[in-house]
Amino acid sequence: MTDPNRRVFLKASTAATAGLGFLGNAHARGNDVIKVGLVGCGGRGSGAADNICEAAGTSYNIKIHALGDVFEDHLKNCREGIKNSPNSKEKYDVADDRCFVGLDAYKKVIEVSDLVILATPPGFRPGHIEAVIKAGKNLFTEKPVAVDGTGIRRVLAAADEAKAKKLAVVAGTQRRHQPGYLESMKRIHEGAIGDVVGGQVYWNQGNIWAHKRQPGWSDVEYQIHNWYHFLWLCGDHFVEQHVHNLDVANWAIGAHPVRAVGMGGRQVPGGPEHGQSYDHFAVDYEYPNEVHVMSMARQIEGCENNVSETIVGSAGRFQSNGYRFSGKDKSRVRVNDGNAYVHEHVHLLESIVSGNPLNELKQVAESTLTAIMGRMSAYTGKAVTWEQALESKLDTFPKHLDIKGSLEEPPLPRPGVTELI
Amino acid sequence: MSRSTHAFYRAGALIALLGWSLQAPASAQESLAKTAAEMKPYTQQIPGVEVKFDLVPIPAGEFVMGSPATEPKRGEDEGPQHPVAIAPFWMGKYEVTWDEYDLFCFSLDLKKKEREKVDLAGQPDTEKKADAVTRPTPPYADMTFGYGHKNQPAICITHHSAMEYCRWLSEKTGVLYRLPTEAEWEYACRAGSKTAYFFGDDPAGLEEYGWYVENAEKPMPIGKKKPNPWGLYDMHGNVAEWCLDHYVPDFYKQFAGDKPTLEPFAAPSAKEYPYVARGGSWDDDADKLRSAARRSSNLEWSVQDPQRPQSIWWHTDATFVGFRIVRPLNEQEKLKGMKSLVVKGKGTR
């Protein structure tokens, strides 16, 4: 049982929490149950719940304690899955009164949990992250953590607050927890390819899903069901997926880009269910010291596919497929990667219980903004600097969101016409 | 277990096939064979597209399935050795490639019709039925893993996916295609041999006949090594090949004795695992490529699939699995109408 006084203390103002360092985390003793709450019970949320249970195994005492989703059927399916999966059935503790449905379900989940998993569509993330950190709870947040600069500013503020409160935050950029990448990056940072002078990063794949509108759905219900194709929810695939590869570039270079010039569009005529999403992007990123990284992301069937990163150095090159190094230190990293979707939760739980909280929030916010600035450039046709992206007044989140409400769809962005905000 | 009485099967009716694989494949007309004697190699054109694939006839016959206890590195599940009788069938000369599989999994056939404004209502029944087969959901990321596409074997596909591909192909061509049973696969691989590999017992021979851990870093284009005596390429290695059967470790026990069992198989069910994959792969040691070696699918094959329930179409981690197809001359009763029973999210894992 967690000491209730400590809970009260956790909710105290940021200034007061400076004292937390001496007390360590509420779970540092390792014998308290960590109550896990899940916000967003779709495929990825259900997956994350399974992953954290597998990560906890017999080493960490966790219970899946509360669930929240906008749609009741998602929540029901997820609950069944947790109840029946071999990884999680022993850790299932979701009482009826801890299943919350609606746009405000996240608040109730946060309230009753010690650790919150955020796995809704990305557009909701800034508000959810803010609320988790404000409540003084530990966090696993899926990537990306926002879809626009306005959201990123909120997340960066939450990152500082989490740091001050000594909360653990791990993000779903799982390559950061994957043995092969960890070893490869160590070698790059030790000079295996000399100085990093450039790179190419890709997420080129076939089509992504799209859900046609069903009778009886409100605008908002339809857009949330079909979230991949609306900017305010997804940020487009360049942000939603490609953030992984851009995160690797930032990791290798040890900095975020300073400027982006991109292009993109929708080549394959889409139906109304394709909203305002593009199906291809290409962005030239400029990093400090004139290092350039070429980035591509495509979701078109029947084309050359590639999901990988290449980092080019003055004395060699690293390719993520097979973790291959060429040049002066020609070698291959041969490791058993295991399941990075589980490793990330192992690292999170370790960090909570040991009292040395990991905090990946700033890092994932920067990688997300890297992707956002590329998308902004592709949508508008303008060059976008880091500062412009960070200070952007673009705020895509609807005012007064009501699940049964109407919600207009913005037009497809047009380079050279769409305004850079 | 299945026993049927097929008029076409005459014990010992072993037809010499030497030379068949050396001839140019005949036209699709050859697929109209009604008797074992008429069976010839042929090429199946997939209607409406430029994609085709080759098949070679596999004669009826008997063989001893499994490996002797003396075979180095054999698994317990390869015994007891038991006699099996096989009815005639055609088998894909090569593993199924992305070029073929893409048509189904990315609905390229449907998209082509859309582009060409085909009158869907006026199509032949075969096309209508093929169009109605549910297509795979898009894969998470890129299932070729940068290993290449053209002439490469399709990889990372589930047993369910391979079964549904066969169903789609059957509807489209009007010809029955399916996965081989485990017995058919081993019979075809051995091609009359009783040794660990179809070319003998020394794994060094794999250099000429198969891709495996010693000579490949990835799945390789089909047909680059020498074929087996019956004209089948890449039976040892490259990609492990799905069989129709559920994997049952002690499945052979029930067939022990001297009396041959006709066409045994362990029927697939609604469960997503475990199924049999045969022949070993580019990522395996030599012993896993032996004619009798059995491998079973498991949850590890989808470990990196981040969704729950996981995809029933794609194994994110099985870059070593693919398949080849067969066409029975006369389908045995027990297999008629066989289709995958797997349904996503039913939790039957």
HADDOCK unambig.tbl for C-alpha pairs under 7 A between the chains (distance, minus, plus):
assign (segid A and resid 43 and name CA) (segid B and resid 307 and name CA) 4.56 0.50 0.50
assign (segid A and resid 43 and name CA) (segid B and resid 308 and name CA) 4.84 0.50 0.50
assign (segid A and resid 43 and name CA) (segid B and resid 309 and name CA) 6.58 0.50 0.50
assign (segid A and resid 44 and name CA) (segid B and resid 306 and name CA) 6.05 0.50 0.50
assign (segid A and resid 44 and name CA) (segid B and resid 307 and name CA) 4.69 0.50 0.50
assign (segid A and resid 44 and name CA) (segid B and resid 308 and name CA) 6.51 0.50 0.50
assign (segid A and resid 46 and name CA) (segid B and resid 307 and name CA) 6.87 0.50 0.50
assign (segid A and resid 46 and name CA) (segid B and resid 308 and name CA) 5.27 0.50 0.50
assign (segid A and resid 47 and name CA) (segid B and resid 306 and name CA) 5.58 0.50 0.50
assign (segid A and resid 47 and name CA) (segid B and resid 307 and name CA) 4.81 0.50 0.50
assign (segid A and resid 47 and name CA) (segid B and resid 308 and name CA) 4.60 0.50 0.50
assign (segid A and resid 205 and name CA) (segid B and resid 141 and name CA) 6.00 0.50 0.50
assign (segid A and resid 205 and name CA) (segid B and resid 142 and name CA) 5.54 0.50 0.50
assign (segid A and resid 207 and name CA) (segid B and resid 138 and name CA) 6.51 0.50 0.50
assign (segid A and resid 208 and name CA) (segid B and resid 138 and name CA) 6.20 0.50 0.50
assign (segid A and resid 209 and name CA) (segid B and resid 138 and name CA) 6.84 0.50 0.50
assign (segid A and resid 301 and name CA) (segid B and resid 106 and name CA) 6.76 0.50 0.50
assign (segid A and resid 305 and name CA) (segid B and resid 142 and name CA) 6.09 0.50 0.50
assign (segid A and resid 306 and name CA) (segid B and resid 142 and name CA) 6.36 0.50 0.50
assign (segid A and resid 306 and name CA) (segid B and resid 146 and name CA) 5.85 0.50 0.50
assign (segid A and resid 307 and name CA) (segid B and resid 141 and name CA) 6.73 0.50 0.50
assign (segid A and resid 307 and name CA) (segid B and resid 142 and name CA) 6.29 0.50 0.50
assign (segid A and resid 339 and name CA) (segid B and resid 303 and name CA) 6.11 0.50 0.50
assign (segid A and resid 339 and name CA) (segid B and resid 304 and name CA) 5.95 0.50 0.50
assign (segid A and resid 341 and name CA) (segid B and resid 306 and name CA) 6.91 0.50 0.50
